[in-house]
Amino acid sequence: MITAYVPSNGMLKPAGIATGGLIPDGTVWVDVVSPSDSDLAFLDEALGLDVPTEEDMQEIEMSSRLYHEENALYMTAMMITQADTPNPVSVPVTFVLAGHRLVTLRYAEPTPFKLYAAQSQRHVMPCATGEEVLAGLLDAIVDRVADILERVQGDIDTLSREVFAHEVRPKRDYNIILSRIGRGYALTSQARESLVSFGRLVSFVARPSEERLPKAMERGFKTIAGDISSLSDHASFLANNISFTLDATLGLINNEQTSIIKIFSVAAVVFLPPTLIASIYGMNFEFMPELSWTYGYPLSLGLMVVFAILPYVFFKYRGWL
C-alpha cells in the first residue's frame, strides 16, 4: 500500500496511490507498507530512487543501513512492533530523504507511524518538508520507546515488591515470575537496539553537509538525539535492575530448594536409628536372645521412638529446623 501525504493548512492530507498512478504535486511524505515487486519498481521510476528491497533492509552493516546516493539519504533503523502483545518483535524501517521529500518503507505496522499520521491529519504541526515530517516521526518513535521502557520499569518494580515481600507466600509461582522477567528483559533489549540504531540515524541526517538544515531543524534533531541518549542510559539502568531481580529470584528458588532438601536430610537422619534397630531384629539368626523375651517387642518399639526423638530434639536445639 502506498500513501502520499500533501501539506494542507498546516496538516497532512493523505491520498492513496495505485501502482502506475501519479504522485500528487507537493507531496512531502510517501509512506509505503508491505510493497510488492511491482510497487518497488513503480517507486523507483516515479521518484527516481533505488528503493531498497526487504532483503536489503535486513542487512546489518552500517554501510548498508546509512548511506548517501544521488542526492538522497537512505537510512534504515530497527523499530519495536507488537510491544503490547506477548511476542514483541524488532523490524527494520527505511527512511529515504530526497529533495525535501520523505519516503518511508516498512513491512509492519509500528504504532508511531499510525499515531503520527493520525495527529498530522487532525492538528496543525510542522510538516511542510520531508525533514519536518522525519523529525515528527522520530519524535513519535522516541516517545513510543519511552512509553515501553516506562511500562517495563513499572512491571519490574511490581515484580521486585512481590519477590522481596516479607510475608510468606507458599503459592508463589516462580515460573510466572521468570516469564515476566524474561519478557521485560526482551523488551528492554529491543528498546536499546532501537535507540542505538535511531541514534546513528539522527547523527547521520544531522551531520554537516553541503545542504545545511535550517537552524530550527538542527535544534530539533539535536533535541531528539539528546532524548535518545538519555533513554539509552535509562534502558541500561533498567537492564541492570532486571538482571538483579533475576538473580534475586533464582536465589530465592535456590533457598526454597535447599530448605526442601534439608527437610529430607533431617527426616533421613531421624528415621535412620529406628531403621537400624528394626533391621537388626529382622535378621533370621537362630540365636537371638531378645526374640524370646516377654518385653522384647515393646522394648524394640520404645528404642525406635527414643532414637527418633533424640535427633529431632537435637536439630531443634541447634536451630536447624
N, C-alpha and C positions, 0 to 999 in steps of 0.2 A: 504494500500500500504506500502510495506517495502522496504527501500532503504539502501544499505550498501555503505559506503564511505571508500576507501582504499587510504592511502598516496601514492603519486607518484610524485617524483621530486618537493617536497615542496608544492604540490597541492593535492586536493582530487578528486579521480576518483569514480563516482557513479556507482552502479550496482544494478539493480532491483532484488529482491528475491521473488520467488513464495513460497506459503505455502508448506512446506515439502521439500524445496530446501536446499541448503547448503550456509552457510555464508562464504564469501571468507576469506582466510587467511590474517591476517594483518589488518582486518577491525578495525577502531578506532571509527567509528560513525555509529550507526544503527538508522535510522530515520523511525518512524512508524506513519502513518497517517490513522486515522479512521479504526483501525483494527477490524476484525470480531472475533468471539469467537475462531474460528479455528486458526487465526493468533496469538492470545494471547497464545493459547496452544502450538503452534509451537515455539514461542519465549521462553516460559518457559522451554521447553525441549532443545532447541538449545543453549540457553545461560545459562541455569542453574539458572534462576532467577524466582522470583514470581512477574511478571509484574502486576501492579495494573489495575483494570478494570475502566471503565468510572465512575461507581458509587463510587469507592474508591477515584478517583481523585476529586470528588465533596466534600469530607469531609473537614470540616474547622478546625478540631482540629489540633494543632501543631504536636502532636504525629503521626497523620495520614499523614501529609504532609512532615515532615522531620524526617527520621529515618534511622538507620543502621541495616542491616540484612544480615548475612552470607557474610561478606566482600564486601558488596555492599551498596552504599549510595543511598537512594530513596528521591528525592526532588521534590515537587510539588509547583508551583507558578502560580499566575494569570497573564495573558497577555491580552493586548488590541488587538482586531482584528476588521476589518471593520471600522477603525478610520476615513477613508476618505469618509464614507457613512453617511447618516442621522441617522443610527441606529448602533452606535458602541457597542460592547459587550465585556465583560471580560470572558475569558475561561481559564480553568486550563491546564497547560502543565507540564508533569512529566519528570524529568531527572534522569536517573539511571547510576551511575558511578561505574563500577566494572572491576577490572583487567586492568586498563588503557584503558578501552573501555567505550564509552558513548552511552547510549540508550535514545532516546527522544520519548515520546509518546504524541500524541495530536489528537484532534478531530476537528481541524480547520486549517486554513492556515494563521498564523500570518506573516506579512511582513518580520520581521527579519530573519526568517528561510529561506525564499526564497532568500533574499539578501546575507546572509552568504554562502548558498550553491552555488549561482552563482559566488560570489567572490572567493571562495575557489577553484573553477574549472578553474579560469582564472588568478589568481595571486598567487605568492608564499607567504605563510604565515605560522606561527607556527601551525602545525596540525598533529604532529607525534604521539600524545597520545590523549586519551579521555579528559584528563584535559585541554589540549591546545584547543581542539575543544569547550569544555564547556566555557572556557574563551572567545573565539572568539564569540560564540553565545551570551553570556551575554553582551559583549561589543556592539554587534549589537542591542540587545534588549534595552540597556540603550540609545543608540543613537536614536533609534526609539521613545522612550518615550520623549527624549529631543526635537525631531522634533515636536511631538504632542503638547507639552507644549509651544513651540515657536509659533506654529500656533494659539493656543488658545489665547496666550498673544497678538499677532498681531490683532486678531479679536476683543478682548476686548478693546484694545487701540483704534481701529477704532470706535467701538461702543461708547466708552466714549466720543470721539470727537463729534459724532453725537448727543448724549444725552445732552451734555453740550454746544452745539453750541449756540452762542448769537443770530444769526439770527432766525427769526420766520419761522417755518416750519409747516404750517397748515395741510399738508398731511402726517405728520409723523405717521407711522403705529406702534403703540406700541405692537401689537400682534407679529409682526415680531421681534421686538427688544427683547421682553421677550422670544421668542422662541430661538433666538441666545444666549441669556444669559443662558438659561436652557441647551442648548447643550454644551456651554463652561464649565458650572459647572459640567455636567455629565462626560465630557472627563477628566476634572481635577480630579474629584473624582476617576475615574477608573485608572488614571495615579498614583495617590497617593496609591491606593490599590496595584497596580502592583509593585511600588517601594518598599513598605513595605515588600511584600512577597519575592521579589528578594533580598532585604537587608538581610532578615533572611536566605535565601538560601546561599548567599555568606558567611555569618558568619558561617553557618553550614559546608560548604565544606572546608573552610579555618581554621577550628578550629584545635587546637593541637591534634594529634593522633599518633598512632604507626608508620603509614606510612606517614612521613612528605613530603610535597610537595617541589619540587625544589625551590630554592631561587627566581628564576625568576618568577615562577608561584605564589609564595606567594606575591611578589610585584605586579604582575598583578591583583590578586584578591583584594589586598589592594587598588589599584587604582580604580578598579570597585566599591568597597564599598564606597570610597570617592565620586565618581561621583554620586552614588545612594543617598548618604546623602545630597549632595548639591542640587540635583534635587528635593528631598523631601522638602527641605526648600523652594525652588523656587515654588513648587506646593502649599505649604501652603500660601505663599505670594500671589500667583495668585488667590487662592480660596478667600482670604480676599478681593482682588481687585474686584473680580466678585460679592461678596456679597455687596460691597459698590456701584457698578454700578447698581445692582438690587434695592437696597434701594433708590438710586437717581432716577431711572426710575419710581418706584412706587410713589415717592414723586412728580415727575412732573405730573404723571397721576392724583394724588390727587389734585394738584393745578389746573389742567385743569377742573376737575370735579367741584371743588369749584367755579371756575370762571363761569362755566355754571349755577350752582345753584344760584350764586349771580345775574346773569342777570335775571333769572326767578323771583328771590325775588324782585329786583328793578322794574321789569315790573308789578308784582302784586301790589306793593305799588303805582306805578304811576297810574294804572287804578282803584285803589280802590275808590278814591273820585268821579270820573265820574260815576262809577258803583253805588255808594251810591245815587248820585243825580238822576240818571236815575231810580233807584229803588223807590225813594220817589215819583217821578212824574208818576210812573207806577201803583201807588196804585189806587184802584177803590172807593175811598171815594166820597160821594155825594157832600160835601162842600170842595172844594179846590180852593181858590180864584185865584191862579196863572193860573189855566186852562182857565179862561175866559179873561185873559189879552191879549192884542193885541201883545205885545212883549214877552209874556211868553216863547214861544218856542225858539226864538233866545237867550233869557236870559239864559235858562237852558243849551243850547249848549255852550254859552260863559263860563258859570261856569264850565262845564265839561272840556273845553280846558284849562282854567286858572288853575284849581286844578290838571290837569295832568302835566302842565308845571312846576308848583312850586316844586313838589318833585324832578323832573328831574334836575332842576337848583340847588336845594339844594345838591343833591348827587354829581353833578359835582363840586360844590364849595368845598365840603368836600374831594374830590378826591377818591370817592368810585366807580367811573366809569372810 
